[in-house]
Amino acid sequence: MVDIKNMTELEAAEQLAYLAKEIEKANIAYYQNDDPYLDDAQYDKLRHLNDAIEAKFPHLIREDSPSKRIGAKVKSEFKKVELQVPMLSLADIFNEAEVHEFIMSVKRFLNSSDDIIFSAEPKMDGLSFSALYLNGVFMRGSTRGDGKIGEDITENLKAIKGFPLFTDKDVPEVFEVRGEVFMSKADFLALNQKNEEEHKKTFANPRNAAAGSLRQLDARITAERNLSFVVYTWGEVSDVVWKSQVEFLEYVKKLGFPINPYNTICHSEKELLASYENLMENRADLPYDIDGIVYKVNDLELQKRLGFLTRTPRWAVAHKFPAEKAITRLNNIRVQVGRTGALTPVADLEPVNVGGVIVSHATLHNEDEIKRKDVRIGDIVVVQRAGDVIPQIIEVLTDKRAENAPEFHFPDICPECGAHAIREEDEAVRRCTGGLSCPAQAVERLKHFVSREAFNIEGLGDKVIDAFYQEEIIRTPYDIFTLEERNKPDDLFSTSPSLNLENREGWGKKSVSNLFEAIHKARKITLQKFIYALGIRQVGTATAYLIAKHYHTFANFMNAMVAQDLELLVSIDGIGAAMAKDIVEFFKEEHNLEVIDNLLKVVEIEDFEQIINTESELYGKTVVFTGTLTNLTRSEAKSKALAMGAKVSGSVSANTDYVVAGENAGSKLKKAQELGVKIISEEEFNQMSA
């Protein structure tokens, strides 16, 4: 944590330079590329830190300070639009104390103790736009840009269904309305599903989807997307004929412009907070995404008296929802079966934005967790997504529970194959006893087998594996390597038309050719990757590496396991008795031995050869990874570290040499800072392990 209180001028100047660069980088990713790499909480933290340092050292405020800027420069492909009235942003607040301070600051500035009437409006999470009408005819559309210079999106706005190209009522000669273009949750999910089926980029949330759809150089693409919009303010107007924010909203509504139906009038702080709580609790039921609520002084004369700060109005503020938490409804509890037979409960949620990502599912861990939290179908729940943690339910709002809502009873029968699901005394997990006769386990093992850290076969994604397994095209790992010889696209008399891959929906000559090329490349694999690909319980990439390092060849390893030789296995640092038992048990199963025998006919396993650069900065060091890595999976990063002679640990201690911090790093990063452990970025790690 940055200590502003004891910060020197030199430290402040360095920190402000860093923040200016980092915030500008984030702005470009968010406003120009519609691909943010920071979530709202991280971005807000940077902005607040910048504001706090500038408040203490006002003479150090830079020309490129984020406090002087809004958005980002216009992308070069779009025409520039000069906005006669700047599109300013709003200051953000996050708690009740800041709401109170906002109201008091308004009263102090006005030197008044009278109650202030506010307009409270949902803060739409989309892309801001400006639309200029001359004599009632739509002439020009623009994005916010940097607040003064925007991007010309005239044709794109025209492509939105229902966007008014003229008004049939008298309006001021110059009439500029401003609002938000957004995409509904339903249209967002449908677009992502379509893109996924067509192997195109999917969007993280409706805001990105709306921005990416609106900011198209070809307006025909915009027209294909289902975009919506609302109006919430005005820009350049030759004759202002309304006296308050609410009057303006009613005025544009009569002209045919949509406004948010959840706009309210609030006469007190209590009503503002009630409006906020109501929206936050019902957020998941809204057809579109919002990320807070905007409070505006309603009276126009008071707005004029209050005026503006450098980049924000004094008369308005945005009360943001917590970035890492959200309230939503639990629609169903579904029990999934993993590749090791573990039954895992999953909560199906009403989709809600948590930390910049639309969350539809959350883990419930196990049956004990469901009982402990008393989670029931239909409950209103608080969902959290922090750092690299999967979304989870942290609280049930039992006061909002329906009467007579039944308790959830965890199944003791596998939902996939009907076999008994047994829970060992010393385990929290219940497991299916059906083994590979259980289709869920077989499918999940196939997905694991082709994954990036294993055989890495591009073209065999989860949906393809599901379909190929269902149609009996691929039932075992061996079937993958015979796929090309079984594929007969030109055989008119084939009895297996499903093997004519080129005729399948979404496939063609090129995609089939690419798949076979990927399978051919996968026929040669390193020992550690092959061991990992087998899907042995408790054997991850790091353990597979340790096994490969000690046995050198697959024949050595397999012979020792078939002979149940536990002595050397348990002597390996990092492999305990329980893990060793699982490894040996795997080789006791006849089906697994059959799978391995068949694979040895079609793949070549390279003997382990460790070439370590003892001069590497990682050699002999203990490394911990935290957060989300951009260019590597966590398993790949661990393998790279191990290959350089490093030891990978799952926890930070005084003995840790490096902590590699990715995006959304959490408690491990905090502990490393407290212990003074050296923290490096993913880029620095890649350079050290090159």
KASULGI-V397621 format. One record per pair of residues at least 24 apart in sequence whose ideal C-beta (glycine too) atoms are under 10 Angstrom apart, sorted by the first residue. I is the first residue (numbers start at 1). GAP is how many residues later the second one is. Records with the same first field share a line. If there is no record, write none. Layout:
I: GAP / GAP
//
This chain:
1: 48 / 669 / 672 / 673
2: 47 / 50 / 51
4: 45 / 48 / 49 / 51 / 52 / 53
5: 51
7: 45 / 46 / 49 / 50
8: 49
9: 47 / 48 / 50 / 51
10: 50
11: 42 / 46
12: 41 / 42 / 44 / 45 / 47 / 48
13: 40 / 44 / 47 / 49
15: 34 / 35 / 38 / 42 / 45
16: 33 / 34 / 37 / 38 / 41 / 44 / 45 / 46 / 48 / 49 / 50 / 51
17: 43 / 45 / 47
18: 28 / 31 / 32
19: 27 / 28 / 30 / 31 / 32 / 34 / 35 / 43 / 46 / 47
20: 30 / 42 / 43 / 44 / 45 / 46 / 47 / 48 / 49
21: 43 / 45
22: 24 / 28 / 44
23: 24 / 26 / 27 / 41 / 42 / 43 / 44 / 46
24: 40 / 42 / 45 / 48 / 49
25: 47
26: 40 / 46
27: 39 / 42 / 43 / 44 / 45 / 46 / 119
28: 43 / 44 / 45 / 47
29: 43
30: 41 / 42 / 177 / 178 / 181 / 326
31: 39 / 40 / 41 / 42 / 43 / 44 / 96 / 97 / 112 / 113 / 114 / 115 / 120 / 180 / 184
32: 39 / 40 / 41 / 42 / 43 / 44 / 46 / 111 / 113 / 119 / 179 / 183
33: 39 / 42 / 175 / 178 / 179 / 182
34: 93 / 169 / 170 / 173 / 174 / 175 / 176 / 177 / 178 / 179 / 180 / 181
35: 166 / 168 / 169 / 173 / 176 / 177
36: 168 / 169 / 171 / 172 / 175 / 320
37: 319 / 591 / 593 / 626 / 627
38: 318 / 625 / 626
39: 165 / 284 / 285 / 315 / 316 / 317 / 318 / 346 / 347 / 624 / 625
40: 52 / 85 / 251 / 252 / 280 / 281 / 282 / 283 / 284 / 313 / 315 / 316
41: 53 / 279 / 281 / 282 / 283 / 284 / 314 / 315 / 345 / 623
42: 281 / 282 / 313 / 314 / 621 / 622 / 623
43: 49 / 280 / 313
44: 48 / 50 / 276 / 279
45: 278
47: 44 / 45
48: 44 / 46
51: 40
61: 249
65: 245 / 246
66: 245
67: 242 / 243 / 244 / 245
68: 79 / 242 / 243
69: 77 / 78 / 79 / 241 / 242
70: 58 / 74 / 75 / 76 / 77 / 78 / 241 / 242
71: 57 / 72 / 73 / 74 / 75 / 76 / 77 / 78 / 79 / 80
72: 72 / 73 / 74
73: 72 / 73 / 76 / 78
74: 68 / 69 / 71 / 72 / 75 / 76 / 77 / 78
75: 68 / 70 / 76 / 140 / 142
77: 74 / 138 / 140
78: 64 / 65 / 67 / 72 / 73 / 74 / 75 / 78 / 137 / 139
79: 61 / 63 / 71 / 72 / 73 / 74 / 75
80: 62 / 65 / 69 / 70 / 71 / 72
81: 49 / 51 / 59 / 60 / 61 / 62 / 64 / 67 / 68 / 69 / 70 / 71 / 72 / 73
82: 60 / 63 / 66 / 67 / 68
83: 47 / 49 / 59 / 60 / 61 / 62 / 63 / 64 / 65 / 66 / 67 / 93 / 95 / 152 / 153
84: 46 / 48 / 64 / 90 / 92 / 151 / 152
85: 45 / 63 / 91 / 93 / 149 / 150 / 151 / 152
86: 58 / 59 / 60 / 61 / 62 / 63 / 64 / 149 / 222 / 225
87: 41 / 42 / 43 / 55 / 56 / 57 / 58 / 59 / 60 / 61 / 63 / 91 / 146 / 148
88: 56 / 59 / 60 / 220 / 221 / 222 / 223 / 224 / 225 / 228
89: 39 / 55 / 58 / 222 / 223 / 224 / 229
90: 33 / 202 / 204 / 205 / 206 / 221 / 222 / 223 / 226 / 227 / 228 / 229 / 230
91: 218 / 220 / 221 / 222 / 223 / 225 / 226 / 227
92: 31 / 199 / 200 / 220 / 225 / 226 / 227 / 228
93: 199 / 202 / 224 / 225 / 226 / 227
94: 198 / 224 / 225 / 226 / 227 / 228 / 229
95: 224 / 225 / 227
96: 173 / 176 / 177 / 180 / 223
98: 219 / 221
99: 170 / 173 / 174 / 177 / 196 / 218 / 220
100: 169 / 172 / 173
101: 216
102: 167 / 170 / 193 / 212 / 213 / 214 / 215 / 217
103: 165 / 166 / 169 / 192 / 194 / 214
104: 165
105: 201 / 209 / 212
106: 189 / 191 / 196 / 199 / 200 / 208 / 209 / 210 / 211
109: 193 / 196 / 197 / 198 / 205 / 206
110: 187 / 192 / 195 / 196 / 204 / 205
112: 190 / 193
115: 152 / 153 / 154
116: 150 / 151 / 152 / 153 / 179 / 181 / 182 / 183 / 186 / 199
117: 127 / 128 / 129 / 148 / 149 / 150 / 151 / 154 / 180 / 181 / 182 / 185
118: 127 / 128 / 146 / 147 / 148 / 149 / 150 / 151 / 153 / 154 / 157 / 176 / 177 / 178 / 179 / 180 / 181 / 197 / 198 / 199
119: 113 / 125 / 126 / 127 / 129 / 130 / 144 / 145 / 146 / 147 / 175 / 176 / 177 / 178 / 179 / 180 / 197
120: 142 / 143 / 144 / 145 / 146 / 151 / 152 / 153 / 154 / 155 / 156 / 158 / 159 / 173 / 174 / 175 / 176 / 178 / 199
121: 109 / 111 / 112 / 124 / 125 / 128 / 138 / 139 / 141 / 142 / 143 / 154 / 158 / 169 / 172 / 173 / 174 / 175 / 195 / 197
122: 58 / 108 / 110 / 138 / 139 / 140 / 141 / 142 / 153 / 157 / 161 / 164 / 166 / 167 / 168 / 169 / 170 / 171 / 172
123: 57 / 109 / 137 / 156 / 166 / 167 / 168 / 169 / 170 / 171 / 172 / 195 / 196 / 197 / 198
124: 55 / 56 / 57 / 58 / 82 / 83 / 86 / 104 / 105 / 106 / 108 / 136 / 164 / 165 / 166 / 167 / 168 / 170
125: 55 / 57 / 58 / 80 / 81 / 82 / 83 / 85 / 163 / 164 / 165 / 166 / 167 / 196 / 228 / 231
126: 53 / 54 / 55 / 56 / 57 / 80 / 81 / 82 / 83 / 84 / 85 / 88 / 101 / 102 / 103 / 104 / 162 / 163 / 164
127: 26 / 52 / 53 / 54 / 55 / 56 / 80 / 81 / 83 / 84 / 85 / 86 / 87 / 88 / 100 / 102
128: 50 / 51 / 52 / 53 / 83 / 104 / 105
129: 24 / 27 / 28 / 31 / 34 / 48 / 49 / 50 / 51 / 52 / 85 / 100 / 102
130: 27 / 46 / 47 / 48 / 49 / 103 / 104 / 105 / 106
131: 26 / 27 / 32 / 33 / 34 / 44 / 45 / 46 / 47 / 48 / 98 / 100 / 104 / 126
132: 42 / 43 / 44 / 45 / 46 / 103 / 104
133: 31 / 32 / 33 / 34 / 38 / 39 / 40 / 41 / 42 / 43 / 44 / 104 / 122
134: 37 / 38 / 39 / 40 / 41 / 42 / 104
135: 31 / 32 / 35 / 36 / 37 / 38 / 39 / 40
136: 28 / 29 / 30 / 31 / 32 / 33 / 34 / 35 / 36 / 37 / 39 / 119
137: 27 / 28 / 29 / 30 / 34 / 38
138: 25 / 26 / 27 / 28 / 29 / 37 / 39
139: 26 / 35 / 37
140: 36
141: 40 / 73
142: 34 / 36 / 93
143: 38 / 68 / 71 / 72
144: 34
147: 164
151: 63 / 64
153: 28 / 61 / 62 / 63 / 66 / 69
154: 65
155: 61 / 62 / 63 / 64 / 65 / 67 / 68
156: 25 / 57 / 58 / 59 / 60 / 61 / 62 / 63 / 64 / 65 / 66 / 67 / 71
157: 24 / 57 / 62 / 65 / 70 / 72
158: 61 / 64 / 65
159: 54 / 55 / 57 / 59 / 60 / 61 / 62 / 63 / 64 / 65 / 66 / 68
160: 53 / 54 / 59 / 62 / 63 / 65 / 66 / 67 / 68 / 69
161: 62 / 65 / 66 / 67 / 68
162: 65 / 66 / 67 / 94 / 95 / 96
163: 64 / 65 / 66 / 94 / 95
164: 67 / 88 / 91 / 92 / 93 / 94
166: 90
167: 85 / 87 / 88 / 89 / 90
168: 87 / 88
169: 82 / 85 / 86 / 87
170: 71 / 85
171: 66 / 67 / 68 / 70 / 80 / 81 / 84
172: 62 / 64 / 65 / 66 / 67 / 68 / 69
173: 64 / 65 / 66
174: 61 / 62 / 63 / 64 / 65
175: 59 / 60 / 61 / 62 / 63 / 64 / 77 / 80
176: 57 / 58 / 59 / 60 / 61 / 62
177: 52 / 54 / 55 / 56 / 57 / 58 / 60 / 71 / 75 / 78 / 80
178: 53 / 54 / 55 / 56 / 57 / 58
179: 50 / 51 / 52 / 53 / 54 / 55 / 73 / 78 / 79 / 80 / 81
180: 27 / 30 / 48 / 49 / 50 / 51 / 52 / 80 / 108 / 110
181: 29 / 30 / 32 / 33 / 34 / 41 / 46 / 47 / 48 / 49
182: 24 / 25 / 27 / 28 / 29 / 32 / 45 / 46 / 47 / 48 / 105 / 106 / 107 / 108
183: 24 / 25 / 26 / 27 / 28 / 29 / 30 / 31 / 42 / 43 / 44 / 45 / 105 / 106
184: 25 / 26 / 42 / 43 / 44 / 102 / 103 / 104 / 105
185: 99 / 101 / 102 / 103 / 104 / 165 / 166 / 167 / 168 / 173 / 175
186: 40 / 101 / 102 / 165
187: 26 / 38 / 39 / 40 / 41 / 100 / 101
188: 37 / 38 / 100 / 101 / 163 / 170
189: 162 / 169 / 171
190: 36
191: 33 / 34 / 35
192: 166
196: 265 / 267
197: 266 / 308 / 309
198: 308
199: 260 / 262 / 307 / 312
203: 155
204: 149 / 151 / 152 / 153 / 154
205: 84 / 86 / 146 / 148 / 149 / 150 / 151 / 152 / 153 / 154
206: 82 / 83 / 145 / 147 / 152
207: 82 / 84 / 146 / 149 / 151
208: 148 / 149 / 150
209: 80 / 149
210: 78 / 79
228: 30 / 59 / 60
229: 28 / 29
230: 27 / 28 / 29 / 30 / 31 / 33 / 58
231: 24 / 26 / 27 / 28 / 29
232: 25 / 27 / 28 / 31 / 62 / 64
233: 61 / 63 / 83
240: 60
242: 58
243: 55 / 56 / 57 / 58
244: 52 / 53 / 54 / 55 / 56 / 57 / 58 / 59
245: 51 / 52 / 53 / 54 / 55 / 58 / 70 / 71
246: 50 / 52 / 53
247: 51 / 52 / 53
248: 50 / 52
260: 26 / 28 / 30 / 34
262: 24 / 28 / 31
263: 30 / 31 / 33
264: 29
265: 33
266: 27 / 29 / 32
267: 31
269: 26
272: 47
273: 46
275: 44
276: 43 / 44 / 45
277: 50
279: 40 / 42
280: 39 / 41 / 42 / 45 / 46 / 47
281: 46 / 47 / 99 / 116 / 119
282: 45 / 46 / 47 / 98
283: 38 / 43 / 44 / 45 / 67 / 69 / 70
284: 42 / 43 / 44 / 45 / 47 / 65 / 66 / 67 / 68 / 69 / 75 / 96 / 97 / 99
285: 43 / 44 / 65 / 67
286: 64 / 66
289: 62 / 63 / 64 / 69
290: 31 / 63
291: 27 / 29 / 30 / 32 / 35 / 62 / 65
292: 25 / 26 / 27 / 28 / 29 / 30 / 31
293: 24 / 25 / 26 / 27 / 28
294: 24 / 25 / 26
295: 24
321: 31 / 32 / 33
322: 32 / 33 / 60 / 62
323: 30 / 31 / 32 / 33 / 62 / 63
324: 30 / 31 / 32 / 59 / 60 / 61 / 62 / 63 / 65 / 67 / 340
325: 27 / 29 / 30 / 57 / 58 / 59 / 60 / 61 / 69 / 70
326: 26 / 27 / 28 / 29 / 33 / 55 / 56 / 57 / 58 / 59 / 65
327: 25 / 53 / 54 / 55 / 56 / 68 / 70 / 73
328: 24 / 25 / 26 / 31 / 32 / 34 / 51 / 52 / 53 / 54 / 55 / 65
329: 48 / 49 / 50 / 51 / 52 / 71
330: 32 / 34 / 45 / 46 / 47 / 48 / 49 / 50 / 51 / 53 / 63 / 66 / 78
331: 29 / 46 / 47 / 48
332: 29 / 45 / 46
333: 31 / 37 / 42 / 43 / 44 / 46 / 75 / 77
334: 27 / 30 / 81
335: 29 / 32 / 73 / 75 / 76 / 79 / 80 / 81 / 86 / 95
336: 25 / 27 / 79 / 80 / 104 / 108
337: 77 / 78 / 79 / 80 / 82 / 84 / 94 / 95 / 97 / 101 / 102 / 103 / 104 / 106 / 107
338: 91 / 93 / 94 / 102 / 103 / 106 / 107 / 110 / 197 / 199
339: 97 / 99 / 101 / 102 / 103 / 104 / 105 / 106 / 107 / 108 / 109 / 110 / 196 / 198
340: 89 / 91 / 92 / 101 / 104 / 105 / 108 / 195 / 196 / 197 / 198 / 242
341: 73 / 75 / 76 / 78 / 80 / 81 / 88 / 89 / 90 / 91 / 92 / 93 / 94 / 95 / 97 / 99 / 100 / 103 / 196
342: 24 / 79 / 85 / 86 / 87 / 88 / 89 / 90 / 99 / 102 / 195
343: 24 / 67 / 68 / 69 / 70 / 71 / 72 / 73 / 78 / 80 / 86 / 87 / 88 / 89 / 97
344: 85 / 86
345: 24 / 25 / 30 / 63 / 65 / 66 / 85
347: 28 / 30 / 32 / 34 / 36 / 44 / 45 / 46
348: 29
349: 32 / 34 / 42 / 44
350: 30 / 31
352: 31 / 39
353: 32
354: 29 / 30 / 31 / 32 / 37
355: 29 / 30 / 31 / 32 / 36 / 309
356: 29 / 308
357: 28 / 34
359: 24 / 25 / 26 / 31 / 32 / 33
360: 31
361: 29 / 30
362: 28 / 29 / 30 / 31 / 32
363: 26 / 27 / 28 / 29 / 30
364: 28 / 29 / 44 / 46
365: 25 / 27 / 28 / 63 / 64
366: 44 / 57 / 61 / 62 / 63 / 64
367: 41 / 42 / 43 / 44 / 45 / 56 / 61 / 62 / 63
368: 42 / 55 / 60 / 61
369: 24 / 59
370: 37 / 38 / 39 / 40
371: 36 / 37 / 39
373: 25
374: 24 / 27 / 31 / 33 / 34
375: 32 / 33
376: 25 / 26 / 29 / 30 / 31 / 32
377: 25 / 28 / 29 / 30 / 31
378: 24 / 27 / 28
379: 26 / 29
385: 279
386: 278 / 280 / 281
387: 239 / 240 / 241 / 275 / 276 / 277 / 278 / 279 / 280 / 281 / 282
388: 237 / 238 / 239 / 240 / 241 / 246 / 274 / 275 / 276 / 277 / 278 / 280
389: 275 / 277 / 278
414: 24 / 26 / 27
415: 25
416: 24 / 25 / 26 / 27
417: 24 / 25
426: 152
431: 106
435: 154 / 156 / 157
436: 39 / 40 / 153 / 155 / 156 / 159
437: 154
439: 30 / 31 / 36
441: 94
442: 27 / 32 / 33 / 34
443: 25 / 26 / 27 / 31 / 32
444: 91
445: 31 / 32 / 88 / 89 / 90 / 150
446: 28 / 29 / 30 / 31 / 33 / 34 / 89
447: 88
448: 29 / 84 / 85 / 86 / 87
449: 25 / 27 / 28 / 31 / 73 / 83 / 84 / 85 / 86 / 146 / 150
450: 24 / 27 / 30 / 68 / 69 / 72 / 83
451: 81 / 82 / 84 / 182 / 184
452: 180 / 181 / 183 / 184
453: 75 / 76 / 79 / 80 / 87 / 88 / 91 / 180 / 181 / 182 / 183 / 185 / 186
454: 68 / 71 / 75 / 76 / 77 / 78 / 79 / 80 / 81 / 87 / 90 / 181
455: 25 / 26 / 63 / 64 / 66 / 67 / 68 / 70 / 74 / 75 / 77 / 78 / 144 / 148
456: 62 / 65 / 66 / 69 / 73 / 77 / 180
457: 24 / 58 / 61 / 62 / 63 / 64 / 65
458: 56 / 57 / 59 / 60 / 61 / 63 / 64
459: 48 / 52 / 53 / 54 / 55 / 56 / 57 / 58 / 59 / 60
460: 55 / 58 / 59 / 62
463: 43
464: 40 / 42 / 43 / 51
467: 31 / 37 / 39
468: 30 / 31 / 33 / 36
470: 28
471: 25 / 27 / 28 / 33
472: 24 / 26
473: 25 / 26 / 28 / 31
476: 115 / 118 / 119 / 122 / 123
477: 56 / 57 / 58 / 118 / 119 / 121 / 122 / 125 / 126
478: 116 / 117 / 118 / 119 / 120 / 121 / 122 / 123 / 124 / 125
479: 119
480: 35 / 39 / 42 / 119 / 122 / 123
481: 38 / 39 / 41 / 42 / 117 / 118 / 120 / 121 / 122
482: 37 / 116 / 119 / 120
483: 29 / 32 / 33 / 36
484: 28 / 29 / 31 / 32 / 33 / 35 / 36
485: 31
487: 25 / 28 / 29
519: 83
522: 80 / 81
523: 79 / 80 / 81
524: 79 / 80 / 81 / 82
525: 74 / 78 / 79 / 80 / 81
526: 79 / 80 / 81 / 82 / 83 / 113
527: 24 / 25 / 26 / 27 / 29 / 30 / 78 / 79 / 80 / 81 / 82
528: 77 / 78 / 80 / 111 / 114 / 115
529: 76 / 77 / 106 / 110
530: 24 / 27 / 66 / 69 / 70 / 73 / 74 / 75 / 76
531: 26 / 27 / 52 / 74 / 77
532: 103 / 107
533: 66 / 70
534: 49 / 52 / 53 / 58 / 61 / 62 / 65
535: 51 / 57 / 60
536: 25 / 43 / 46 / 47 / 48 / 49 / 50 / 51 / 56
537: 41 / 42 / 44 / 45 / 46 / 48 / 49
538: 37 / 38 / 40 / 41 / 42 / 43 / 44 / 45 / 48
539: 36 / 40 / 43 / 44 / 47
540: 94 / 95 / 98
541: 92 / 93 / 94 / 95 / 96 / 97 / 98 / 101 / 107
542: 32 / 92 / 93 / 96 / 97 / 99 / 100 / 105 / 106 / 107 / 108
543: 29 / 31 / 32 / 36 / 40
544: 91 / 95 / 98
545: 29 / 63 / 65 / 90 / 93 / 94 / 96 / 97 / 98 / 103
546: 26 / 27 / 28 / 29 / 96
547: 25 / 27 / 28 / 36 / 61
548: 57 / 58 / 59 / 60 / 61 / 62 / 94
549: 59 / 61 / 93 / 94
550: 25 / 58
551: 56 / 57
552: 55 / 56 / 57 / 58
553: 52 / 53 / 54 / 55
554: 42 / 46 / 51 / 52 / 53 / 54
555: 45 / 50 / 52
556: 51 / 52
557: 26 / 30 / 48 / 51
558: 29 / 35 / 38 / 42
559: 28
560: 24 / 27
561: 24 / 25 / 26 / 27
562: 25 / 26 / 31
563: 24
564: 24
573: 74
574: 73 / 74 / 75
610: 32 / 33 / 35
611: 32 / 33 / 34
612: 30 / 31 / 32 / 33 / 34
613: 30 / 31 / 32 / 76 / 77
614: 30 / 31
616: 27 / 28 / 29 / 30 / 72 / 73 / 74
617: 27 / 29 / 40 / 41 / 63 / 67 / 68 / 70 / 71 / 72
618: 24 / 25 / 26 / 27 / 28 / 29 / 39 / 40 / 67 / 70 / 71
619: 25 / 26 / 27 / 69
620: 24 / 25 / 26 / 27 / 37
621: 24 / 25 / 26 / 27 / 35 / 36 / 37 / 57 / 67
622: 24 / 25 / 26 / 27 / 30 / 31 / 33 / 34 / 35 / 36 / 37 / 55
623: 24 / 25 / 26 / 33 / 34 / 35 / 36 / 37 / 57 / 62 / 65 / 66
624: 24 / 25 / 26 / 27 / 28 / 29 / 32 / 33 / 34 / 35 / 36 / 37 / 44 / 45 / 47 / 48 / 53 / 55
625: 24 / 25 / 33 / 34 / 35 / 36 / 37 / 40 / 43 / 57 / 60
626: 24 / 26 / 33 / 34 / 35 / 36 / 38 / 39 / 40 / 41 / 42 / 43 / 44 / 45 / 46 / 53
627: 32 / 33 / 34 / 35 / 36 / 37 / 38 / 39 / 41 / 42 / 54 / 55
628: 34 / 35 / 36 / 37 / 54
629: 31 / 32 / 33 / 34 / 52 / 53 / 56 / 57
630: 32 / 33 / 51 / 52 / 53
631: 31 / 51 / 52 / 55
632: 28 / 30 / 50 / 53 / 54 / 57
634: 26 / 28
637: 25 / 45 / 48 / 49 / 52
639: 50
640: 45 / 46 / 48 / 49 / 50
641: 44 / 47 / 48
642: 47
643: 46
644: 41 / 44 / 45 / 46
646: 42 / 43
652: 25
653: 24
658: 26 / 27 / 30
660: 24 / 25 / 26 / 28 / 29
661: 24
//
